[in-house]
Amino acid sequence: MSLNFNFSEEQKMLEESVYRWATSWLEPQMEHAYEADEMPSTLFKETANLGINGIVFEEKHGGAGMGYVETLIAYENIARVSNALSMTVGASQTLCFDNFRRNATEAQRISVLPKACSGEWIGCLGITEPNAGSDAMSMTTKAEKKGDRYIINGSKIFITNAPVAQFMVFYAKTDPNAGPKGISTFFFEIDKYKDKGYKCEKIKKWGMRTSPTGLVTFEDMELPEENLVGGLNKGVAVLTSGLCTERITLSGCTLGSQRSCLELSIKYAKERVQFKKPIAEFQSIQEKIADMYTGYLASKWLAYSAASFCDSLTNKSGGKGTDLDRMAAASLLFCGEMGTKIALDAIQIHGGYGYCTEYAISRHFLDQKLWEIGAGTSEVRRMIIARELYRDNFQSGR
């Protein structure tokens, strides 16, 4: 049994090509883009050329027909340069389009997925509301049926990509009296509804800059009934089916950032001379470097083992009562908290220079904290893990 992450030749090529692109095309832009809080306008055309937009989609829809291990590889290697833009790619391709793919009809897939793969469309997913965060089922956005149309009213907040997206999947109450059993899933092409009941306001953030985030408002927005995904009042199944793959693959965002924090800190410690010797020779610095290394390796094991397990399953929906739900929660819980710790140590090693925006380490530090909050907070992930550990069929090997 091998646990040393020996990637196949195809996976190694993917890793090398994504990182080469990230360092040659993305990195030269990052200082300015982060300062301006702007996503590179051709980002998704670039990732389309790399072949990673529809990495798990079927080839007939323009995808690469790969798995979630390959998705994780792609996101980790983008995040070695930009944690924030790795999240932006993941929010579009995994959270939005991949979950749409797994729940849509074939006709719906044919009309949408090729545009996701080509980079023509950027996607976003609307779950969180101003008063419904960790308790997503308490959402109040409503979709009221009138004839052959639904009238949408409500709002969604902290929606990654909303200010730049062309396509949105979101959840709304179609039967408010039924609680979670009265939630449905909808999709729409955003440009068709601007000034027709849809509005998006960009949110300013101190971290994850370059990854645009929005507050979305629906006011009597009319959607045809064919814009329903997965069936009436079946939204909870659609929502939960995407959470595991979201948590697993987005672990790559913090994982890539961890790796860069370690590499940049080693380089700096060797070059920075104080008291007539490189600070790499001081035991206090060596302790931090050693802890960063072991933390990264532990994070990598959790993330890639979860992705590999997901790929081995016929049903990748996860959700309550599954090993996948526990493993996905554990992956992002550990990676997220370890990412914050590693970034803090990296800043300490860099000293005052780490506080300067021209040093890439500062961006990694600012971005990492989000992963203890986004995609379900650390507290929620612990609740999921504990819930699944209480099941009689828990197996210690996973």
Stockholm file with secondary structure:
# STOCKHOLM 1.0

chainA/1-398         MSLNFNFSEEQKMLEESVYRWATSWLEPQMEHAYEADEMPSTLFKETANLGINGIVFEEKHGGAGMGYVETLIAYENIARVSNALSMTVGASQTLCFDNFRRNATEAQRISVLPKACSGEWIGCLGITEPNAGSDAMSMTTKAEKKGDRYIINGSKIFITNAPVAQFMVFYAKTDPNAGPKGISTFFFEIDKYKDKGYKCEKIKKWGMRTSPTGLVTFEDMELPEENLVGGLNKGVAVLTSGLCTERITLSGCTLGSQRSCLELSIKYAKERVQFKKPIAEFQSIQEKIADMYTGYLASKWLAYSAASFCDSLTNKSGGKGTDLDRMAAASLLFCGEMGTKIALDAIQIHGGYGYCTEYAISRHFLDQKLWEIGAGTSEVRRMIIARELYRDNFQSGR
#=GR chainA/1-398 SS CCCSCCCCHHHHHHHHHHHHHIIIIIHHHHHHHHHHTCCCTTHHHHHHHHTCTTTTSCGGGTCCCCCHHHHHHHHHHHHTTCHHHHHHHHIIIIIIIIHHHHHSCHHHHHHHHHHHHHTSCCEEEECCBTTBSSCGGGCCCEEEEETTEEEEEEEEEEEETTTTCSEEEEEEESSGGGGGGGEEEEEEEGGGTBTTTEEEEECCCSSSTTSCEEEEEEEEEEEEGGGEESSTTCHHHHHHHHHHHHHHHHHHHHHHHHHHHHHHHHHHHHHCEETTEEGGGSHHHHHHHHHHHHHHHHHHHHHHHHHHHHHHCSCCCCCTTCHHHHHHHHHHHHHHHHHHHHHHHHHHHHGGGGGSTTSHHHHHHHHHGGGGTTTSCHHHHHHHHHHHHTSTTCCTTC
#=GC SS_cons         CCCSCCCCHHHHHHHHHHHHHIIIIIHHHHHHHHHHTCCCTTHHHHHHHHTCTTTTSCGGGTCCCCCHHHHHHHHHHHHTTCHHHHHHHHIIIIIIIIHHHHHSCHHHHHHHHHHHHHTSCCEEEECCBTTBSSCGGGCCCEEEEETTEEEEEEEEEEEETTTTCSEEEEEEESSGGGGGGGEEEEEEEGGGTBTTTEEEEECCCSSSTTSCEEEEEEEEEEEEGGGEESSTTCHHHHHHHHHHHHHHHHHHHHHHHHHHHHHHHHHHHHHCEETTEEGGGSHHHHHHHHHHHHHHHHHHHHHHHHHHHHHHCSCCCCCTTCHHHHHHHHHHHHHHHHHHHHHHHHHHHHGGGGGSTTSHHHHHHHHHGGGGTTTSCHHHHHHHHHHHHTSTTCCTTC
//
